[in-house]
């Protein structure tokens, strides 16, 4: 079992727990001030992107999540 746990919440954020790093497109790390749990925005309305600020509760965002098997990836050419 992987150490990092990622939970996609119904109608809300993506919660990341344990040992992880969040970087921008250039590879620069976000300063997480020692946090071992964060929530990432899924609704697109957070004023603190990529982190969740709870905006999903007031913007009408809904998405029910169910685990499923992904198809086998296509080979890279």
N, CA, C and O atoms as a Tinker XYZ file with bonds, in Angstrom:
   308  protein
     1  N      0.852000   -1.184000    0.000000    73     2
     2  CA     0.000000    0.000000    0.000000    64     1     3
     3  C      0.894000    1.243000    0.000000    63     2     4     5
     4  O      1.869000    1.311000    0.749000    81     3
     5  N      0.564000    2.212000   -0.831000    73     3     6
     6  CA     1.331000    3.453000   -0.935000    64     5     7
     7  C      1.201000    4.277000    0.337000    63     6     8     9
     8  O      0.164000    4.249000    0.999000    81     7
     9  N      2.253000    5.009000    0.675000    73     7    10
    10  CA     2.234000    5.837000    1.877000    64     9    11
    11  C      1.305000    7.034000    1.708000    63    10    12    13
    12  O      0.557000    7.367000    2.627000    81    11
    13  N      1.343000    7.678000    0.553000    73    11    14
    14  CA     0.494000    8.830000    0.313000    64    13    15
    15  C     -0.915000    8.362000   -0.003000    63    14    16    17
    16  O     -1.117000    7.462000   -0.819000    81    15
    17  N     -1.900000    8.991000    0.661000    73    15    18
    18  CA    -3.309000    8.641000    0.423000    64    17    19
    19  C     -3.983000    9.854000   -0.206000    63    18    20    21
    20  O     -3.896000   10.964000    0.320000    81    19
    21  N     -4.657000    9.635000   -1.336000    73    19    22
    22  CA    -5.389000   10.689000   -2.033000    64    21    23
    23  C     -6.854000   10.287000   -2.051000    63    22    24    25
    24  O     -7.214000    9.229000   -2.568000    81    23
    25  N     -7.702000   11.150000   -1.476000    73    23    26
    26  CA    -9.128000   10.879000   -1.408000    64    25    27
    27  C     -9.869000   11.922000   -2.229000    63    26    28    29
    28  O     -9.740000   13.120000   -1.977000    81    27
    29  N    -10.643000   11.474000   -3.208000    73    27    30
    30  CA   -11.474000   12.377000   -3.997000    64    29    31
    31  C    -12.839000   12.403000   -3.316000    63    30    32    33
    32  O    -13.570000   11.412000   -3.339000    81    31
    33  N    -13.176000   13.533000   -2.715000    73    31    34
    34  CA   -14.404000   13.660000   -1.932000    64    33    35
    35  C    -15.618000   13.953000   -2.804000    63    34    36    37
    36  O    -15.517000   14.677000   -3.795000    81    35
    37  N    -16.773000   13.386000   -2.431000    73    35    38
    38  CA   -18.022000   13.731000   -3.097000    64    37    39
    39  C    -18.230000   15.240000   -2.980000    63    38    40    41
    40  O    -18.069000   15.811000   -1.901000    81    39
    41  N    -18.583000   15.874000   -4.078000    73    39    42
    42  CA   -18.968000   17.292000   -4.093000    64    41    43
    43  C    -17.937000   18.220000   -3.464000    63    42    44    45
    44  O    -18.292000   19.285000   -2.959000    81    43
    45  N    -16.678000   17.836000   -3.489000    73    43    46
    46  CA   -15.678000   18.671000   -2.836000    64    45    47
    47  C    -14.275000   18.458000   -3.350000    63    46    48    49
    48  O    -14.053000   18.182000   -4.529000    81    47
    49  N    -13.345000   18.592000   -2.448000    73    47    50
    50  CA   -11.922000   18.653000   -2.767000    64    49    51
    51  C    -11.276000   17.288000   -2.957000    63    50    52    53
    52  O    -11.902000   16.242000   -2.788000    81    51
    53  N    -10.001000   17.344000   -3.315000    73    51    54
    54  CA    -9.130000   16.177000   -3.328000    64    53    55
    55  C     -8.221000   16.310000   -2.112000    63    54    56    57
    56  O     -7.455000   17.268000   -2.012000    81    55
    57  N     -8.299000   15.367000   -1.201000    73    55    58
    58  CA    -7.509000   15.400000    0.035000    64    57    59
    59  C     -6.258000   14.544000   -0.145000    63    58    60    61
    60  O     -6.339000   13.392000   -0.571000    81    59
    61  N     -5.100000   15.121000    0.185000    73    59    62
    62  CA    -3.820000   14.431000    0.065000    64    61    63
    63  C     -3.220000   14.326000    1.465000    63    62    64    65
    64  O     -3.099000   15.326000    2.174000    81    63
    65  N     -2.843000   13.104000    1.858000    73    63    66
    66  CA    -2.331000   12.871000    3.213000    64    65    67
    67  C     -1.025000   12.095000    3.180000    63    66    68    69
    68  O     -0.826000   11.235000    2.322000    81    67
    69  N     -0.147000   12.398000    4.105000    73    67    70
    70  CA     1.097000   11.707000    4.404000    64    69    71
    71  C      2.290000   12.419000    3.784000    63    70    72    73
    72  O      2.426000   13.631000    3.955000    81    71
    73  N      3.151000   11.718000    3.076000    73    71    74
    74  CA     4.396000   12.286000    2.566000    64    73    75
    75  C      4.235000   12.658000    1.092000    63    74    76    77
    76  O      4.107000   11.777000    0.242000    81    75
    77  N      4.239000   13.955000    0.785000    73    75    78
    78  CA     4.045000   14.411000   -0.583000    64    77    79
    79  C      4.700000   15.775000   -0.761000    63    78    80    81
    80  O      5.082000   16.431000    0.208000    81    79
    81  N      4.818000   16.181000   -2.003000    73    79    82
    82  CA     5.330000   17.499000   -2.358000    64    81    83
    83  C      4.414000   18.054000   -3.444000    63    82    84    85
    84  O      3.991000   17.317000   -4.334000    81    83
    85  N      4.104000   19.348000   -3.377000    73    83    86
    86  CA     3.310000   20.012000   -4.407000    64    85    87
    87  C      4.234000   21.001000   -5.103000    63    86    88    89
    88  O      4.843000   21.856000   -4.459000    81    87
    89  N      4.335000   20.875000   -6.441000    73    87    90
    90  CA     5.227000   21.742000   -7.201000    64    89    91
    91  C      4.447000   22.451000   -8.309000    63    90    92    93
    92  O      3.408000   21.970000   -8.761000    81    91
    93  N      4.969000   23.607000   -8.738000    73    91    94
    94  CA     4.371000   24.331000   -9.862000    64    93    95
    95  C      4.920000   23.763000  -11.175000    63    94    96    97
    96  O      5.763000   22.866000  -11.137000    81    95
    97  N      4.467000   24.257000  -12.338000    73    95    98
    98  CA     4.926000   23.695000  -13.616000    64    97    99
    99  C      6.438000   23.760000  -13.841000    63    98   100   101
   100  O      6.979000   22.992000  -14.635000    81    99
   101  N      7.115000   24.667000  -13.149000    73    99   102
   102  CA     8.575000   24.758000  -13.275000    64   101   103
   103  C      9.306000   23.878000  -12.272000    63   102   104   105
   104  O     10.536000   23.843000  -12.262000    81   103
   105  N      8.562000   23.168000  -11.427000    73   103   106
   106  CA     9.173000   22.275000  -10.452000    64   105   107
   107  C      9.473000   22.920000   -9.108000    63   106   108   109
   108  O     10.059000   22.279000   -8.236000    81   107
   109  N      9.079000   24.188000   -8.922000    73   107   110
   110  CA     9.306000   24.884000   -7.656000    64   109   111
   111  C      8.258000   24.436000   -6.632000    63   110   112   113
   112  O      7.061000   24.425000   -6.917000    81   111
   113  N      8.729000   24.065000   -5.430000    73   111   114
   114  CA     7.839000   23.560000   -4.383000    64   113   115
   115  C      7.024000   24.660000   -3.721000    63   114   116   117
   116  O      7.522000   25.759000   -3.475000    81   115
   117  N      5.753000   24.347000   -3.434000    73   115   118
   118  CA     4.936000   25.204000   -2.587000    64   117   119
   119  C      5.397000   24.999000   -1.149000    63   118   120   121
   120  O      5.655000   23.865000   -0.748000    81   119
   121  N      5.503000   26.051000   -0.380000    73   119   122
   122  CA     5.844000   25.945000    1.037000    64   121   123
   123  C      4.608000   25.529000    1.816000    63   122   124   125
   124  O      3.666000   26.310000    1.953000    81   123
   125  N      4.604000   24.325000    2.318000    73   123   126
   126  CA     3.430000   23.786000    2.995000    64   125   127
   127  C      3.493000   23.941000    4.511000    63   126   128   129
   128  O      2.603000   23.466000    5.217000    81   127
   129  N      4.525000   24.593000    5.013000    73   127   130
   130  CA     4.657000   24.877000    6.454000    64   129   131
   131  C      4.478000   23.638000    7.316000    63   130   132   133
   132  O      3.845000   23.696000    8.370000    81   131
   133  N      5.033000   22.520000    6.872000    73   131   134
   134  CA     4.996000   21.297000    7.670000    64   133   135
   135  C      3.704000   20.512000    7.594000    63   134   136   137
   136  O      3.565000   19.507000    8.291000    81   135
   137  N      2.752000   20.934000    6.772000    73   135   138
   138  CA     1.479000   20.212000    6.677000    64   137   139
   139  C      1.708000   18.810000    6.123000    63   138   140   141
   140  O      2.521000   18.613000    5.220000    81   139
   141  N      0.982000   17.839000    6.675000    73   139   142
   142  CA     1.002000   16.474000    6.162000    64   141   143
   143  C     -0.347000   16.119000    5.546000    63   142   144   145
   144  O     -0.539000   14.997000    5.078000    81   143
   145  N     -1.280000   17.064000    5.544000    73   143   146
   146  CA    -2.583000   16.903000    4.904000    64   145   147
   147  C     -2.956000   18.224000    4.256000    63   146   148   149
   148  O     -2.857000   19.281000    4.879000    81   147
   149  N     -3.390000   18.160000    2.992000    73   147   150
   150  CA    -3.893000   19.344000    2.293000    64   149   151
   151  C     -5.115000   18.933000    1.483000    63   150   152   153
   152  O     -5.357000   17.745000    1.266000    81   151
   153  N     -5.882000   19.924000    1.039000    73   151   154
   154  CA    -6.993000   19.684000    0.126000    64   153   155
   155  C     -6.780000   20.519000   -1.118000    63   154   156   157
   156  O     -6.475000   21.709000   -1.039000    81   155
   157  N     -6.945000   19.882000   -2.273000    73   155   158
   158  CA    -6.788000   20.548000   -3.557000    64   157   159
   159  C     -8.163000   20.843000   -4.154000    63   158   160   161
   160  O     -9.089000   20.042000   -4.022000    81   159
   161  N     -8.288000   21.986000   -4.806000    73   159   162
   162  CA    -9.549000   22.427000   -5.401000    64   161   163
   163  C     -9.925000   21.573000   -6.598000    63   162   164   165
   164  O     -9.083000   21.266000   -7.442000    81   163
   165  N    -11.202000   21.188000   -6.671000    73   163   166
   166  CA   -11.743000   20.519000   -7.855000    64   165   167
   167  C    -12.787000   21.370000   -8.546000    63   166   168   169
   168  O    -13.063000   21.157000   -9.726000    81   167
   169  N    -13.377000   22.329000   -7.845000    73   167   170
   170  CA   -14.491000   23.094000   -8.405000    64   169   171
   171  C    -14.029000   24.248000   -9.294000    63   170   172   173
   172  O    -14.795000   24.733000  -10.127000    81   171
   173  N    -12.774000   24.694000   -9.120000    73   171   174
   174  CA   -12.260000   25.799000   -9.909000    64   173   175
   175  C    -12.585000   27.171000   -9.361000    63   174   176   177
   176  O    -12.221000   28.172000   -9.979000    81   175
   177  N    -13.262000   27.259000   -8.216000    73   175   178
   178  CA   -13.665000   28.550000   -7.666000    64   177   179
   179  C    -12.821000   29.025000   -6.485000    63   178   180   181
   180  O    -13.040000   30.132000   -5.992000    81   179
   181  N    -11.881000   28.238000   -6.025000    73   179   182
   182  CA   -11.054000   28.624000   -4.886000    64   181   183
   183  C    -10.251000   29.882000   -5.207000    63   182   184   185
   184  O     -9.741000   30.039000   -6.316000    81   183
   185  N    -10.147000   30.773000   -4.224000    73   183   186
   186  CA    -9.295000   31.956000   -4.395000    64   185   187
   187  C     -7.867000   31.642000   -3.963000    63   186   188   189
   188  O     -7.011000   32.526000   -3.960000    81   187
   189  N     -7.606000   30.386000   -3.597000    73   187   190
   190  CA    -6.292000   29.953000   -3.129000    64   189   191
   191  C     -5.793000   28.755000   -3.953000    63   190   192   193
   192  O     -5.097000   27.886000   -3.429000    81   191
   193  N     -6.157000   28.715000   -5.254000    73   191   194
   194  CA    -5.763000   27.583000   -6.099000    64   193   195
   195  C     -4.261000   27.378000   -6.083000    63   194   196   197
   196  O     -3.524000   28.363000   -6.054000    81   195
   197  N     -3.777000   26.158000   -6.100000    73   195   198
   198  CA    -4.511000   24.930000   -6.332000    64   197   199
   199  C     -5.168000   24.364000   -5.077000    63   198   200   201
   200  O     -5.743000   23.276000   -5.120000    81   199
   201  N     -5.092000   25.080000   -3.970000    73   199   202
   202  CA    -5.617000   24.582000   -2.703000    64   201   203
   203  C     -7.088000   24.943000   -2.540000    63   202   204   205
   204  O     -7.545000   25.967000   -3.046000    81   203
   205  N     -7.815000   24.104000   -1.838000    73   203   206
   206  CA    -9.243000   24.298000   -1.601000    64   205   207
   207  C     -9.456000   25.343000   -0.510000    63   206   208   209
   208  O     -8.760000   25.340000    0.505000    81   207
   209  N    -10.426000   26.242000   -0.725000    73   207   210
   210  CA   -10.798000   27.196000    0.321000    64   209   211
   211  C    -12.254000   27.024000    0.746000    63   210   212   213
   212  O    -12.802000   27.868000    1.456000    81   211
   213  N    -12.885000   25.922000    0.307000    73   211   214
   214  CA   -14.272000   25.645000    0.674000    64   213   215
   215  C    -15.301000   26.247000   -0.278000    63   214   216   217
   216  O    -16.502000   26.139000   -0.029000    81   215
   217  N    -14.855000   26.880000   -1.364000    73   215   218
   218  CA   -15.782000   27.520000   -2.304000    64   217   219
   219  C    -16.780000   26.540000   -2.918000    63   218   220   221
   220  O    -17.869000   26.945000   -3.325000    81   219
   221  N    -16.422000   25.251000   -2.991000    73   219   222
   222  CA   -17.331000   24.258000   -3.564000    64   221   223
   223  C    -18.659000   24.212000   -2.812000    63   222   224   225
   224  O    -19.674000   23.802000   -3.373000    81   223
   225  N    -18.658000   24.627000   -1.552000    73   223   226
   226  CA   -19.877000   24.585000   -0.738000    64   225   227
   227  C    -20.884000   25.651000   -1.159000    63   226   228   229
   228  O    -22.083000   25.488000   -0.930000    81   227
   229  N    -20.415000   26.745000   -1.774000    73   227   230
   230  CA   -21.309000   27.841000   -2.125000    64   229   231
   231  C    -21.485000   28.062000   -3.625000    63   230   232   233
   232  O    -22.348000   28.842000   -4.029000    81   231
   233  N    -20.686000   27.392000   -4.460000    73   231   234
   234  CA   -20.762000   27.628000   -5.907000    64   233   235
   235  C    -21.647000   26.628000   -6.636000    63   234   236   237
   236  O    -21.857000   26.755000   -7.843000    81   235
   237  N    -22.166000   25.638000   -5.922000    73   235   238
   238  CA   -23.044000   24.656000   -6.554000    64   237   239
   239  C    -22.318000   23.471000   -7.176000    63   238   240   241
   240  O    -22.915000   22.715000   -7.943000    81   239
   241  N    -21.044000   23.301000   -6.857000    73   239   242
   242  CA   -20.274000   22.189000   -7.416000    64   241   243
   243  C    -20.813000   20.864000   -6.901000    63   242   244   245
   244  O    -20.977000   20.680000   -5.695000    81   243
   245  N    -21.087000   19.938000   -7.820000    73   243   246
   246  CA   -21.494000   18.586000   -7.438000    64   245   247
   247  C    -20.776000   17.577000   -8.315000    63   246   248   249
   248  O    -20.633000   17.774000   -9.521000    81   247
   249  N    -20.335000   16.516000   -7.707000    73   247   250
   250  CA   -19.727000   15.403000   -8.427000    64   249   251
   251  C    -19.619000   14.231000   -7.474000    63   250   252   253
   252  O    -18.863000   14.274000   -6.504000    81   251
   253  N    -20.371000   13.194000   -7.752000    73   251   254
   254  CA   -20.312000   11.980000   -6.952000    64   253   255
   255  C    -19.198000   11.108000   -7.503000    63   254   256   257
   256  O    -19.071000   10.935000   -8.715000    81   255
   257  N    -18.399000   10.566000   -6.612000    73   255   258
   258  CA   -17.214000    9.812000   -7.002000    64   257   259
   259  C    -17.405000    8.336000   -6.680000    63   258   260   261
   260  O    -17.891000    7.986000   -5.604000    81   259
   261  N    -17.022000    7.473000   -7.614000    73   259   262
   262  CA   -17.028000    6.027000   -7.384000    64   261   263
   263  C    -15.739000    5.461000   -7.971000    63   262   264   265
   264  O    -15.395000    5.743000   -9.119000    81   263
   265  N    -15.033000    4.666000   -7.182000    73   263   266
   266  CA   -13.793000    4.045000   -7.657000    64   265   267
   267  C    -14.105000    3.114000   -8.821000    63   266   268   269
   268  O    -15.157000    2.476000   -8.854000    81   267
   269  N    -13.179000    3.045000   -9.774000    73   267   270
   270  CA   -13.350000    2.193000  -10.939000    64   269   271
   271  C    -11.974000    1.821000  -11.485000    63   270   272   273
   272  O    -10.970000    2.435000  -11.125000    81   271
   273  N    -11.935000    0.838000  -12.332000    73   271   274
   274  CA   -10.698000    0.437000  -13.007000    64   273   275
   275  C    -10.508000    1.311000  -14.238000    63   274   276   277
   276  O    -11.447000    1.515000  -15.007000    81   275
   277  N     -9.309000    1.825000  -14.426000    73   275   278
   278  CA    -8.984000    2.580000  -15.633000    64   277   279
   279  C     -8.579000    1.603000  -16.720000    63   278   280   281
   280  O     -8.064000    0.523000  -16.431000    81   279
   281  N     -8.813000    1.981000  -17.977000    73   279   282
   282  CA    -8.362000    1.096000  -19.054000    64   281   283
   283  C     -6.835000    1.058000  -19.108000    63   282   284   285
   284  O     -6.160000    1.969000  -18.628000    81   283
   285  N     -6.315000    0.006000  -19.691000    73   283   286
   286  CA    -4.873000   -0.136000  -19.869000    64   285   287
   287  C     -4.393000    1.025000  -20.745000    63   286   288   289
   288  O     -5.018000    1.313000  -21.766000    81   287
   289  N     -3.299000    1.699000  -20.371000    73   287   290
   290  CA    -2.814000    2.821000  -21.184000    64   289   291
   291  C     -2.346000    2.348000  -22.554000    63   290   292   293
   292  O     -1.807000    1.253000  -22.714000    81   291
   293  N     -2.574000    3.225000  -23.543000    73   291   294
   294  CA    -2.096000    2.928000  -24.901000    64   293   295
   295  C     -0.582000    3.072000  -24.929000    63   294   296   297
   296  O     -0.034000    3.949000  -24.261000    81   295
   297  N      0.103000    2.224000  -25.691000    73   295   298
   298  CA     1.564000    2.327000  -25.766000    64   297   299
   299  C      1.975000    3.661000  -26.392000    63   298   300   301
   300  O      1.320000    4.164000  -27.305000    81   299
   301  N      3.075000    4.223000  -25.879000    73   299   302
   302  CA     3.600000    5.459000  -26.442000    64   301   303
   303  C      4.354000    5.117000  -27.714000    63   302   304   305
   304  O      5.113000    4.149000  -27.760000    81   303
   305  N      4.143000    5.909000  -28.731000    73   303   306
   306  CA     4.792000    5.651000  -30.015000    64   305   307
   307  C      6.113000    6.367000  -30.118000    63   306   308
   308  O      6.795000    6.260000  -31.137000    81   307
